[in-house]
């Protein structure tokens, strides 16, 4: 896991403060992370803005009560994180584009919206990097893919890496791989939670209470992940250690293989990738 100790970042503005933005924000508020000039956040509603009102180092604005909220947030910000829904990106960039200072670094977390789209809607003096974090950012265990734009510099990339290292691991990949990355690490937490749901239901069907099932299943996933994290063995090697020849686990794994689990993951991630392309084209 990447360390975020003693990181200093310039003034940051979040435009949009949904679950992903707030997960990233949580990392920036950790001890050892300094944001000179503070963090500005815009929300659509005053209720959501009020949730951040008492957060030290954060200034929150609501667009429903202040039509200039986004412009106030970006004033003096060297990093602007675009965290609105993909369909809202074009209108937002049209609103703020002419007010962005030369050299401003735009970081996008909007799924499916390409660097080319961003760069075509922003002044040539503005730099763009596209990112794809995942929700474990809220506990500092994210995996974030980042892709450089045609105008961004190595320094921009390192700044972006440092920012997202506050919430976990960072992979630098070409944009051509970013949507595929999103189908693995971006959507991956949902796959894990879904597997936990299903195994929990299986435990309940075998006579365990929901509470007992949760202890078994949640604890097993957590323990197995922790073991993988500290082990020098691959997942396959660790699985084989549990799988005695002709034993019960081997029989269970055979049923999973017979059921085509790999093919299901292929189909699921292919569907997610197709949807990402649809979003990019819309």
N, C-alpha and C positions, 0 to 999 in steps of 0.2 A: 504494500500500500504506500502511495506517495505521501511524503511528509508535507505538512503545511505550516511548520513552525517558522516563525520569524519571517513572514512574507509581508512585503509592503507593496501596495497597489495604488494607482491613482484614483481619482474620483470616479465613481461608477453610478450610472443611472440604469434602473430596470424599468422598461416600458412594458407593463403587464406584470401581474404578481399572482399568477396561478400557482399550482402545486409545485411545478418545476422551478419556477423563479424563487419560490420561498425555500425550496430545498437548497438551492445554490446560495441564497442569502444566509441560510443557517451556517454554511461553511465559512462565509466571510465574517461572521460574527464570533468565530472561535477565538480563544486566546492565542496570541502569536500572530494574528492577521491584522494588519493595519491598513486602512483605506484612507489615505490622505484626502481631506476634503469631504469625506463622508460618502454615504450611499443615499441616492434618491430613488424613490419607488412610486410609480403611478398605478392606481387601481381605477376601475370603472366606477365603483360605488364608494360613498363616504363611509359606509359600514366597514368595508374591507380596509380602507385607508386607516380607519380608527384602530384596527387591530395592531397596526405597526406604530401607532402614535407614541407609545412609551418606550420604543426600542432605541437604546442609545446608539447614536451614530447614524440613524436612519431618519430621513425626512420623507413623509408619505403625502401624496397628493391624490385627489379624486377627480377624474375627468368629468363626472356628472355635475360637480359644483364649481369647477374651474376649467373653463375651456382652454386655457393656456397651460394646463398642468404638465403636458408632455414637454412643452417648450421650456418651462421652468426647470424641469428635471434634467434636461440635457445641457442647460446653460453651464458651461465650465466643466462638464463631464468629459473625461478623456476616453472612457469606455462606456458604450451604450449597449445594453443587452436587450435585444428584441425578443420578448417572451409572450407575444400575443398569439391568438389563433392564426393559422396560416392564411385564412381568407381575409384577415384584417391587415396583413403586412403591407400591401400596396398602398392603402389609404394612409396608414401610419407613416410610411416613408415619404409620401407626398407632403404630409403635414410638417415633418421635421427636417426634411432634406436640406433646405436652404439655410437652416439655422445651425447646422452642424459645423463646428470649426474644422479647418483643414487639419488632417492628421488624426481625426477622431477614429477610434476603432469600434466598429460595429460588430457585435457578436450575436449571431442568430441561433436561437434554440427552436425555431419554427420548423416543424417536421415537413419535409418535402419541398421547401422553398429553396431554390438553387442560388448559388453565389451569383450566377449570371443575372438572375432576377433582381437581386439586391443591388448589384453594381450598375445595372441599367437604370435603376430608379434613384440613385444617389449621385452626388457630385463626384467628379474624378479624384478629388482630394481626400475622399473618405475611404478608409480601408475596411475590408469585410473579411471576417472569418466565420465559417459555418461550424456549429457544434451540435453534438448529440449526446447529452448526458442522460443518465437514468435516475429513477426515483430513490435508490439507496443513497443518493447524495445527502439526504436528510440525516443519515447516520454516519456520514463521512466515508461511505464505502461504494461510491459510484464508479462506473466505468464511463468515461466521456471520450467520444471520438471528436477530433477537431481537424478541419480542412482549411488550408490557406486559400485566400482569394488571389486574383491576379494582381491586385494592388498592395497586398499586405506584405510586410517585411519579416525577416527572421526575428527581429525584435518583437513584432506584433505576435508572432507565433509563440515565442517564449513567455510573453506577458499572459497570453491566453492559457498556456500550459500551467503557469503559476497560479492563475485564478482558479482553474478547475481542479488543480491538485489540492486545493483546500477541502474538496469534497470527495477525493478518491483518486483512482488511477486515470491516466490520460494516454490515449493512443492518437498519434498523428497519422492520418491516412489521406490519400487523395480523395477528392470529392466523389469520384466514380465509385468508391467503396462505402461511402458514408450511409447511403440508404440501406445497403446490405448490413452494415454494422448495426443500424437501428433495429433491424429485424431480429438480431441476436441479443445484444446488450440493452438496447433501448426498450424493446418489448419483453426482454427476457424475464424481468421480475414478475410480470403477469403470468408467464408460463410456469415459473416456480410456484407462485401462489396457487395456480390452478391445480398443479400436481399435488400440492399439500391438501387442497380442498378434497380432491378425489380420493386420496389415500385415507384422509380422515373419515370420509363417508364409508369407505371400505371397513375401517376399524369399527365404526358404529354398527355396521351391518353384521359384524362378527360378535356383537353383544357388549361392546364397551360403551360406557357413557360418553357423551360429547366431551366432557372434561378429561376423562382418561384418554380418549382418542387424541385430543389436542396435546396432552403431555407427551404421548408416544411419538406422534407425527412431527410436531413442531420441534421437539427435542432431537429427533433423529436427523431432520434436515439441518438444524443448527449444528449439531455435533459433527455430522459428516462434512459439512462445509468448513468447520473449524479444523478438523483433521486434515482435510485437503490443503488448507492454507499453511499449515506448519510442516507438512510432509514434503519430502523430496521425491515422492512417487507420483506417477500420473494417476488420473481417475481410473483408468483401466486396471492398473496394478493394484490400487486400493480395492477395487471391486473384486478382483480375483482373490484377494486375501480373505474376503468375506464368503466367497463362493466355493465351498468344499465340493470336490468331484462327487457327482451322484447324490448331492445333498438337497435340502429343501430350497435353498437360495438359488442353486443352479436351475432347479425346475421352474421357479418363479421367473427368473431372468429369461429362460427359454420361452415362456408364455409371452413375455413382453416383446421379445424379438419376433415371435410368430405373429403377434398382433401388428407388426410393422411400425414400431415406435419411431424409428429413424425416418421412415417414409412420411409419417404424420408430421414430424418436425420439418421435413423438407416442404411439404405442402403448406403448412402453416406459415413458414417464413417466406415462401414464394408469394403467398397471398398478401402478406404484409408489404412485401417489396412492390407488388403490383399497385397496392393502394397508395404507397408513397409516390409512385410515378404519376398516379392519377392526381394526387394533391399538387404535385409540381406543375402539372399541365393546366390546372384550374386557375 
